[in-house]
Amino acid sequence: MATRKTAAAARTARKVRCWWCGEDPLMIAYHDTEWGVPVHDDRVLFEFLTLEGAQAGLSWLTVLRKREAYRAAFADFDVERVARFTPQRIERLMQDPGIVRNRLKLASTVKNARAFAKVQEEFGSFAAYQWRFVDGVPLQNGVRARQDIPARTALSDAFSKDLKKRGFSFVGSTIVYAHMQAVGMVNDHWLDCFRARKLAGKARAPRTRA
């Protein structure tokens, strides 16, 4: 058994990954199984939107380590339930050491759940609304170097502006672009990364960047 585990670890180590992945097992697992995979499930989209907002000023690894606590704190990201959270519930969350205890971010999650629900009513699903920004097809950015990945784009600017107009907060363009990367609206895996080929799908040129 030990030999098989050692061999599996060696195969994992040999894989070429995006440089930001590092060596933390949690980050490696996230990179290998989630980052850049197209998501059309509204619950998962709400989760990522919330976690990206929580990350502001922190590292993504910090948020990943708190992910299970966030799921417990926010009813497994059930939008309808979170939308009903009261100020008293937020006060209780402020005592939860497992999550980022930032009052503005916690209140924003509840506010965003209510805005999210309104988008679902208008478009049938949040996924239908979100994916229309790329016409339903992930953008393939052909990343060759770190400088090829922008912090924001004209597209994330437009997405962010529309979210704010609809009542969302903690959805600045940089946060929104990170969200787009996470849920596969753009494939920003390094071309040499083993995941880039798996997620290439139907190639499409990226829109002009800001």
ABEGO torsion letter per residue (X at the ends): XAAAAAAAAAAAAABBBBAAAEABAAAAAAAAAABGBBBABAAAAAAAAAAAAAABGBBAAAAAAAAAAAAAAAGGGBAAAAAABBAAAAAAAAABAABBBBAAAAAAAAAAAAAAAAAAAAAGBAAAAAAAAAGGBBBBAGBABAAABBABBAAAAAAAAAAAAAGBBGABAAAAAAAAAAAGABBABBAABAAAAAAAEBBBBBBBBX
